[in-house]
Amino acid sequence: MTVMVELTDVHKSFGSLEVLRGVSLRVRQGEVAVILGPSGSGKSTLLRTINHLEKIQTGTVEVDGELLGYRRSGDRLHELPEREVLRQRTSIGFVFQNFNLFPHLTVRENVSEAPRSAQRRPRAEVDALVDRLLDRVGLADKADAYPRTLSGGQQQRVAIARALALEPKVVLFDEPTSALDPELVGEVLEVMKGLARSGTTMLVVTHEIGFAREVADTVVFMDAGLIVEQGPPSQVIDHPRHERTRAFIGKVL
């Protein structure tokens, strides 16, 4: 099976603080990787390096075999111009913790904005795509609503539809339910489960252990900028091998 996302010995620092300390990870096409770990372990930074929102100091990030943010020349890496990075990002969907919808645009306009402006796709084609996506996330009746009139769960489902509108190769989720009231979490997780069933390649940072157990192909436990343990949910969640993993799982279950 094709390796869709590959990080090799990735290091990332903010000043003197080393946030990622040599992370290597492979996620195959159609897999769901759930990343667990305490606050400050580097989970969100790891996601942001995959679409080059954070530049790395050393190592490489590849999506579908393409080097992200750089081009190779012999044994040297040269940073790509911003327009090339923007082109690469169109193959990587990103769902943020706090929705990040445009408040002045309707639901339909939020979802259609990227394929129109970034991909220059014909209006009729984009309209049909948006209709399909809103139906998929259960919001076909909210196409003309503005974000402020929606619940948090509905806004996050719009954000998922927006991430899918570019028809990306992989979708990254950064704690997509952490800003939601508890009774709204389920509706977002159901949409994500549907994506997983349809074969969408996903990397998900979350504290939702039930979701990880049910949906993940691989669970990655991070601590202090390192991958401590990785494997199927039955191993990492139910029978963790590392003491640090056991302590974390014991607190969140």
C-alpha positions, 0 to 999 in steps of 0.5 A: 500500500502507498505510503501517503505521509512520511516524516523522517527524523523531524526536528523542530525548535522554537528558540531554545525549546526543542518541540520535536526531537527526531520524529519519524512516522509513516501513514499509508494511504487509507489509514487513520493515525490517531496521535495521543499525548499530554499537552506540550508533547508536540502533537499539534506542532507535528501536524503543522509540519506536515503542511509546512505551517511550521518549518522544520530545522532538520529532517524531511516531510513527504506527502505521496512521495513529494517533499514538502516545502523544499526541493532536493539538489544533490544532497542539499535542500532548498526552500520552495517559493511560497506559491509552490508551498501553497500548491502543495497545501491544496493536497492536504486538508486541515481541520482546526480546533476552533473552526476558523470559518470566515464569518462574513461568508455563508456556509456554501461560500466558506466551502467553495472558496478554496476550490474556486480561488486556489484551484480555479475550478468552474463554478458549476463543478464547485457548486455540485461538489459543495452540495455533495459535501454538505450532504455528506456532513449532514448540513445540506439545509444550512448552505445559505446560513452564516457561521454565527447562526450555527452550533459549534458542532455544525461549524466544525462539520462545515470546517470538515466539508471545507477541508474536503473541498480541495479533494485532498490526499490526506486530512489533518485534524487538530483536536477537532472536538476540544472546543465543543460542548460535550453533547456536540462532540458525537456529531463531529466524530460520526462524520469523521468515522464516515470519512475513515470508512470511506478510505480517507487518509487521516491524522487525528490529534485528539483525546477521544480514546473511544474514537481512537479505539474504534477507528484508528489503524495505528495509535501514536503516543507522544511525550516530550517531542518524541514518539514513545509508542506506536501500534494498533489500538489494541496494543497502545490503548489496551496493553501499552508497553511503555510506563509513560503510555500506561500512566497517560492512558490510566488518567484519560480513561 
